[in-house]
Amino acid sequence: MKKAVCFGEVMMRLCPPDGTRIGQTDRLQMTFGGAEANVSVSLANFGVPATYVTKLPDNPLTSAFLYQMRGFGVDVGHIAIGGERMGVYFVEKGASMRPSKVVYDRKYSAISAVQPGDIDWNAAFEGASWFHWTGITPALSPAAAQETLAACRIAKAQGLTVSCDLNYRKNLWSREAARETMGPLMEYVDVLIANEEDPKDVFGISAEGSDIEGGRLSAEGYADLAKKLSSAFSLRKCAFTLRESISANDNNWSGILYDAASGSVSVSQKYAIHIVDRVGGGDSFGAGLIYSLMNGKSDEEAVRFAVAASALKHTIEGDFNRVSVAEVENLLKSGGSGRVQR
């Protein structure tokens, strides 16, 4: 199988233990996370050769991250070394009606200062058939946006399938800036992935018949939205995760996948999930979708696998989805009763 290449920022994640708030603890648990790094780990766990590309400083934190990624089987040989620092983010988990909060400390991170020539994209794409990035990366800085564009151009010239998860982050840029930058980048995207809010935030287009705050989402409305986006940006496929939020602890989780050539819409099963850690849930969906499409699964099989994989991620601490293909397939067969396996 040819490999998948993922490009974006990884950060050190600091989280208060046992559901405590940042202001009431003297301990923080450290892990690593970042949208594209999360996807690369999931893909490696699924048996896809995965390469992760970023820029990181030459320090012990980077060494610890690289060590962990190699342990997952992710190729980190094309990461540029240099720059000031690794970004940091703090996660305070919510409960019941109290929402989770994320605080970022990523200014002057190494990847935000990436320069042309730092990354040898021709070498990184050697033996690859898929390139994945998210809307977080071009939001980091004009330099990161230019490097994303350069990578997309080279990927398309080499015949790779390009996927993008919109991943709008209001703390990084305005809706107007996102629209201005993401519009030209969409020219290179074959498969677009988004959550229920992203298209409105980035492109000013929303799904009819849905109440996001009220937790009521219309699959039909999002199917129509997928058709509009596919037409506007000449996409091959467009996928949405659909999160119906009951509380910070409990969500309903499903997804849809639209195919532009056939006009067909595939709708997944819906899972009622009790959340351990929701960070990385969308990334695990994207990885499940990429894995499925790279392996020739039908659209229905692909969206069902992606939703099942991401439902399992919600039960796992940290950004990374530490599940195998067999575990996802078992969930698809069993329906998710959660009975003890002996």
C-alpha positions in Angstrom: 0.0 0.0 0.0 1.2 3.5 -0.8 1.6 5.9 2.1 -0.4 8.9 3.4 1.3 12.1 4.3 -0.1 14.5 7.0 1.1 18.1 7.5 0.4 20.4 10.5 1.3 21.5 14.0 1.8 19.3 17.0 1.6 20.7 20.5 2.3 19.7 24.0 -1.0 19.1 25.8 -1.4 19.8 29.5 -4.5 18.6 31.3 -5.6 18.8 34.9 -6.1 15.3 36.4 -9.4 13.7 37.3 -11.7 16.3 35.9 -10.3 19.1 38.1 -10.2 22.7 36.8 -6.9 24.5 36.0 -7.3 26.8 38.9 -7.6 24.1 41.5 -4.7 21.8 40.8 -0.9 21.8 41.1 -0.5 18.9 38.6 -0.9 18.8 34.9 -0.7 15.6 32.8 1.5 16.0 29.7 0.8 14.4 26.3 1.1 15.5 22.7 -1.6 16.2 20.2 -2.5 18.1 17.0 -5.0 17.4 14.3 -2.7 16.0 11.6 -0.5 14.2 14.1 -3.7 12.5 15.4 -4.6 11.4 11.9 -1.2 10.0 11.2 -1.2 7.9 14.4 -4.6 6.5 13.6 -3.6 5.6 10.1 -0.5 3.9 11.4 -2.6 1.9 13.9 -4.8 0.9 10.9 -1.8 -0.4 9.0 -1.4 2.5 6.6 2.2 3.7 6.1 2.0 7.2 7.5 4.4 10.1 7.3 4.0 13.1 9.5 5.5 16.5 8.5 5.9 19.6 10.6 8.6 21.9 11.9 9.8 21.6 15.5 12.6 23.1 17.6 15.8 21.2 18.5 15.1 20.4 22.2 14.1 17.5 24.5 10.4 18.0 24.0 10.8 17.4 20.3 12.9 14.3 21.0 10.2 13.0 23.3 7.5 13.5 20.6 9.6 11.9 17.9 10.3 8.9 20.1 6.5 8.5 20.7 5.6 8.8 17.0 8.2 6.2 16.0 6.7 3.9 18.6 3.4 4.2 16.7 5.2 3.4 13.5 4.8 6.9 12.0 7.6 8.1 9.7 9.0 11.4 11.1 12.0 11.5 8.9 10.8 14.6 6.9 10.2 16.9 9.9 12.1 20.1 9.7 14.1 20.9 12.8 14.5 24.6 13.8 12.5 27.5 15.2 11.7 28.8 18.6 9.3 26.5 20.4 6.7 23.8 20.4 3.2 25.2 21.0 1.3 24.3 24.2 -2.4 23.9 24.9 -4.3 23.3 28.1 -7.5 21.2 28.2 -10.0 21.6 31.0 -12.6 18.9 30.7 -16.2 19.8 31.2 -19.0 17.9 32.9 -22.8 17.9 32.5 -23.7 21.5 31.6 -20.2 22.9 32.1 -18.4 22.8 28.7 -14.8 21.8 28.2 -12.3 24.6 27.6 -9.1 24.7 25.6 -6.5 27.4 26.1 -3.7 27.8 23.5 -0.2 29.1 24.0 1.3 28.7 20.5 2.5 32.1 19.4 6.0 31.9 17.8 5.7 28.1 17.4 8.3 26.7 15.0 5.8 25.8 12.3 4.4 29.3 12.2 7.8 30.5 11.0 8.3 27.7 8.4 10.2 28.9 5.4 10.3 27.8 1.8 12.9 25.0 1.5 12.5 23.9 5.2 10.5 20.8 4.0 11.5 18.8 0.9 8.0 17.9 -0.3 9.2 15.9 -3.3 11.0 13.6 -0.9 8.1 13.5 1.6 5.6 12.6 -1.1 7.8 9.8 -2.5 5.7 6.6 -2.5 2.6 8.5 -1.3 -0.9 8.4 -2.7 -2.7 10.7 -0.2 -2.0 14.1 1.4 -4.0 15.4 4.4 -4.0 18.8 6.1 -6.5 20.8 8.1 -7.6 24.4 8.2 -5.6 24.9 11.4 -2.3 24.9 9.6 -2.9 27.9 7.2 -4.4 29.7 10.2 -1.2 29.7 12.1 0.6 32.4 10.0 1.0 33.7 6.5 4.1 31.6 6.2 2.3 28.4 7.2 -0.5 29.2 4.7 2.0 29.6 1.9 3.7 26.3 2.9 0.3 24.6 2.8 -0.4 26.0 -0.6 3.1 24.9 -1.9 2.5 21.4 -0.5 -0.9 21.1 -2.1 0.5 22.2 -5.5 3.2 19.6 -5.4 0.8 16.9 -4.2 -1.6 17.5 -7.0 1.2 17.6 -9.6 2.3 14.2 -8.4 -1.3 12.8 -8.6 -2.0 12.4 -4.9 -5.5 12.6 -3.5 -5.7 15.7 -1.2 -8.0 15.8 1.8 -8.7 18.7 4.1 -10.6 18.9 7.4 -11.9 22.5 7.7 -11.2 22.6 11.5 -12.1 26.3 11.9 -10.6 27.8 15.1 -11.9 31.3 16.0 -8.9 31.9 18.3 -6.6 31.7 15.3 -8.3 33.8 12.7 -11.5 35.6 11.8 -14.2 34.1 9.6 -13.3 36.7 6.9 -9.6 35.7 7.0 -10.4 32.0 6.9 -12.6 32.5 3.9 -10.0 34.5 2.0 -7.3 32.0 2.6 -9.2 28.7 2.4 -11.0 29.6 -0.8 -7.9 29.3 -3.0 -6.7 26.2 -1.2 -9.9 24.4 -1.9 -8.9 24.3 -5.6 -6.5 21.4 -4.7 -8.9 19.5 -2.4 -10.5 16.2 -3.5 -12.1 15.1 -0.2 -13.4 17.7 2.3 -14.2 16.8 5.9 -16.0 19.1 8.3 -18.0 19.2 11.5 -21.5 20.5 11.7 -20.4 24.2 12.2 -17.3 24.6 10.0 -19.0 25.4 6.6 -20.9 28.3 8.1 -17.9 29.7 9.9 -15.6 29.4 6.9 -17.8 29.8 3.9 -21.0 31.3 5.3 -23.1 28.3 4.3 -25.2 26.4 6.7 -27.4 23.3 6.7 -31.1 23.8 6.6 -33.3 22.2 9.3 -30.7 22.0 12.0 -30.3 23.5 15.5 -26.7 23.0 16.5 -27.0 24.6 19.9 -30.1 22.5 20.6 -28.5 19.3 19.5 -30.9 18.7 16.6 -29.2 18.0 13.2 -30.7 17.1 9.9 -28.8 14.6 7.8 -30.9 15.7 4.8 -29.8 19.3 5.4 -26.1 18.3 5.5 -26.4 16.2 2.4 -27.7 19.2 0.6 -24.9 21.3 2.0 -22.4 18.7 0.9 -23.7 19.0 -2.7 -23.4 22.7 -2.6 -19.8 22.6 -1.4 -18.9 19.9 -3.9 -20.3 22.0 -6.7 -18.6 25.2 -5.5 -15.1 23.6 -5.1 -15.2 20.7 -7.6 -14.8 18.2 -4.7 -14.9 14.4 -5.3 -16.3 13.7 -1.9 -17.6 15.7 1.1 -18.0 14.3 4.6 -19.5 15.6 7.8 -19.4 14.5 11.4 -22.7 15.2 13.2 -22.5 15.8 16.9 -25.7 16.1 18.8 -24.7 17.5 22.2 -26.8 16.4 25.1 -24.3 17.5 27.7 -20.5 17.7 28.0 -20.5 14.0 28.9 -23.1 12.6 26.5 -23.4 13.1 22.7 -25.0 11.4 19.8 -22.4 10.8 17.1 -22.9 10.1 13.4 -21.7 11.1 9.9 -22.5 11.4 6.2 -20.5 11.0 3.1 -21.5 12.6 -0.3 -20.0 11.4 -3.6 -20.1 14.1 -6.3 -19.8 11.8 -9.3 -22.8 9.7 -8.4 -24.7 12.2 -6.3 -25.1 9.5 -3.7 -25.3 10.1 0.1 -24.2 7.5 2.6 -25.4 8.0 6.2 -23.8 6.2 9.1 -25.3 4.5 12.1 -25.7 6.8 15.2 -23.9 6.1 18.5 -24.9 7.4 21.9 -21.5 8.0 23.5 -20.5 8.7 27.1 -17.3 10.8 26.7 -14.0 10.1 28.3 -12.1 12.6 26.1 -13.6 14.2 23.0 -10.4 16.0 21.8 -9.3 14.3 18.5 -12.7 12.9 17.8 -13.0 14.6 14.4 -9.4 13.6 13.5 -10.2 10.0 14.2 -13.2 10.2 11.9 -10.9 11.7 9.2 -8.4 8.9 9.6 -11.1 6.2 9.4 -12.4 7.8 6.2 -8.9 8.0 4.6 -8.1 4.4 5.6 -11.3 3.2 4.1 -11.1 5.0 0.9 -7.4 4.1 0.4 -8.4 0.5 0.9 -11.2 0.6 -1.7 -14.2 0.4 0.7 -17.5 1.6 -0.6 -18.8 5.0 0.6 -21.3 3.3 3.0 -18.5 1.1 4.5 -16.2 4.1 4.7 -18.5 6.4 6.6 -19.6 3.6 8.9 -16.0 2.6 9.7 -15.0 6.3 10.3 -17.9 6.9 12.7 -17.3 3.7 14.6 -13.5 4.5 14.9 -14.3 8.0 16.1 -16.9 6.8 18.6 -14.3 4.6 20.1 -11.9 7.5 20.3 -14.3 9.4 22.6 -13.7 6.6 25.2 -9.9 7.1 25.2 -7.8 9.6 27.1 -5.5 11.9 25.0 -5.6 13.1 21.4 -4.5 9.8 19.8 -7.0 7.1 18.9 -5.4 3.9 20.1 -7.6 1.4 18.4 -7.0 -1.2 15.7 -9.0 -2.1 12.6 -10.2 -5.3 14.4 -11.6 -3.3 17.3 -13.5 -1.0 15.0 -14.9 -3.9 13.0 -15.9 -5.6 16.2 -17.9 -2.5 17.2 -19.6 -2.5 13.8 -20.6 -6.1 14.3 -21.6 -6.0 18.0 -23.3 -2.6 18.1 -21.4 -1.5 21.1 -22.9 -3.1 24.2 -19.6 -2.6 26.0 -19.6 -6.1 27.5 -16.4 -7.5 28.9 -14.3 -9.4 26.5 -12.6 -12.5 28.0 
